[in-house]
Amino acid sequence: MKAPHFVQMVKEQLEGELGKTIVGEGGLTVKTTLDIDVQNLLESNMTAMFNGSMTSRDCNYRNCPNHAGFTNGAAAIEDTKTGQLLALMGSRDFNYTGFGQDNAAKAFIQPGSSIKPFVYAQLFSDQGSGKQNYGSGSTLTDTKTTFPGNYTPQNADNKFQNNINIRQALDRSRNIPAVKAMAINEQNSSGSTWSLIRAAGNKYYCTNGADAQAGLSSALGSCGTRLIDHVNAYSTLSRQGVYMPQTSIIKVTNSNGETLKEYKASSKQVINPQAAYIVTDILGDAKARAGLGWNQDYLPALTGIGVHAAVKTGTSNGEKNGKVASKDIWAAGYTPSLSMAVWFGNSDTSVLKSGNSLIPAMFFDKTMAAVSKSYADQKKLALSDWYTAPSGIQNIKGELFPSYYNKSTGTSTAKMTFDKVSKKKATSCTPEDAKIEIGVIKAKDDFTKKEIITSTDSSYDANADDDAHQCDDAKPTVSVSTTSSGTVSVTYTHGRYTLQSIELLSGSTVVASKQVDSNGTWTLSPTDLASATSGTITAKVTDVGYYTATNSTSYQKSSSSSSGS
């Protein structure tokens, strides 16, 4: 039987809608949404994953399931324009001993961080009159924070990245900003986060058993959802916030030719299109998401054929020997035509050896690239397809904000003095030549109420002090002398830092200069000093730390150098 989990699911649906008797009697003609070519591609890649022929540096180029410690997987691909399910695998292999026939695509599994795009979609929605609104450039600090109920979440790396913007926070999958986003959503409209998540397609999220009592941890995917629902929710994002019910059945007729069931398209706008677009722009930002994957984009196959895709990874946690360990790894994402979700884990819910979500991201990349190429060859899509920003989107210094965002609300601008070497705030020990004045934006973290200061130049850190300079640093030295013949000699030595340049000034005009990197003496003849005038000459040496030293002496321009000028 081809696509057994898909067929099994269709049969169960028909039994529920038409009754087991009608289905059991046979004689029905069922036209489904299954694309057998897409199904074959999906099955082929799942086989490659489990036999070890699909691998990457994230598995040390070894068999990924063995390396990471997972024994099962599930995946689904949906046509985003129609909500029709094109392919489904509920396990690594339907005939696999033990759990192969169990459909993990319908099981409740924690999606981890792959739920975060929906949390931010609610944050990017209009928060209401008089409330602060948000965009990709807004900052929710990634700092240690204790939330109500004494909940103090950690990031996967147990570190903090401080004042990063939401684009960076989502693409790098930072946990604290996501929890803050949900906390703000709930402060402004209780229940709004779950409402959006469910309306988008994850219809059972935080409804199953103890999940219904989940709190802010649900922003990190602590409740269970079904993979078939999760891929449909990502399709809603792909449709710029328009929900369409997922379907696997197009038409059912009986032996008399009577239509018993027929697909009818329906849709509903459940996410503000501007909010959905901003989420898509973030998830589709290859440069930003590189912060999660070896500092390079982790969708090379799609990028290589010119496909722009939005994607989010996720990892859920379990416990082993009293320690937190990864349990499930996900990747979910979309293009304007196709959505896909993939999960790897263990059917007995045991934890993994390595919870690297870049493994399912690799599977997503290779599978979506193959399907996209096939569909492009069939003229079903163009590889270059991408989204057009909905009306009202504001682009402020390269970041996207909805039309209802007022950049002056809760923010102010100022100037701050930084150190050019450390790219941090200047201190009393920062040399004058190392100082640079840069604009900063001052805002307030809506959850902690603490001031947030961000530099308009993202390479400068407005929350740390210059640590490249100490007040007792050894400084460079320089001395200058002249002879009666008009020759000038400059001797220079380094301090803590390597030297970088030396200048000779006549009055305030530079008449000679050169690059230097070690101690030495520079001798200049009257000819070298043709543009100098009688009076004071000054030698100035600068090192790479921007420490400087000067020394001056009187200079009498010789008659020979004057006549030759």
Secondary structure, 3 states (H helix, E strand, C coil): CCCHHHHHHHHHHHHHHHCHHHHHHCCCEEEECCCHHHHHHHHHHHHHHHHCCCCCHHHCCCCHHHHHCCCEEEEEEEECCCCEEEEEECCCCCCCCCCCCCCHHHCCECCHHHHHHHHHHHHCCCCCCCCCCCCCCCECCECCCCECCCECCCCCCCCCCECCEHHHHHHCCCHHHHHHHHHHHHHHCCCHHHHHHHHHCCCCCCCCHHHHHCCHHHHHCCCCECHHHHHHHHHHHHCCCEECCCECEEEEECCCCCEEEECCCCCEECCCHHHHHHHHHHHCCHHHHHHHCCCCCCCHHHHHCCCCCEEEEEEEEEEECCEEEEEEEEEEEECCCEEEEEEEECCCCCCCCCCCCHHHHHHHHHHHHHHHHHHHHCCCCCCCCCCCCCCCCEEECCEEECCCCCCCCCCEEEEEEEECCCCEECCCCCCHHHEEEEEEEEEECCCCCCEEEEECCCCCEEEEECCCCCCCCCCCEEEEEECCCCCEEEEEECCCCCEEEEEEEECCEEEEEEECCCCEEEEECCCCCCCCCCEEEEEEEEECCCCEEEEEEEECCCHHHHHCC
